[in-house]
Amino acid sequence: MDAPTTLVVVAAVAAAALFGVAATVLVRLVRARRGLRRAGLPTGPRWVFWGAVLYFVLPADILPDPVYLDDIGVLLLALRTMRRAPENDPERLPD
């Protein structure tokens, strides 16, 4: 293979790997929200969850989409926010 072809193949493999990481984080976010809701715990603001999911799905990004680093960051931030929601809001904890 010549250099441009090799570069395209490497970029495609990197993009596929980043997409796999982003999809894995999205699945963790959905599972965390489902687990918190089943336990009767607050999941934080709904807009955090749905905003992160929409940011991942919609094509308008800060960075163009074979670069999923911004998507991964938004999903991780939403996951962190959801997991901290019960700690930060003691009034919403179940009795």
Residue pairs with C-beta under 8 A, 6 or more apart in sequence:
1 9
11 66
12 66
14 66
15 66
15 67
15 68
18 66
18 67
18 68
18 69
18 72
19 66
19 68
21 68
21 72
22 56
22 68
22 71
22 72
22 75
25 72
25 75
25 76
25 79
26 53
26 56
26 75
28 79
29 49
29 52
29 53
29 75
29 78
29 79
29 82
30 53
32 79
32 82
32 83
33 43
33 49
33 82
36 42
36 43
36 82
36 83
36 85
36 86
37 43
40 94
41 85
41 86
41 93
41 94
42 85
42 86
42 89
42 92
42 93
43 49
43 82
43 85
44 81
44 82
44 84
44 85
45 81
48 78
48 81
48 82
49 78
49 82
51 74
51 78
52 74
52 75
52 77
52 78
55 61
55 71
55 74
55 75
56 71
56 74
56 75
59 65
61 70
61 71
62 70
63 69
63 70
65 71
85 92
86 92
86 93
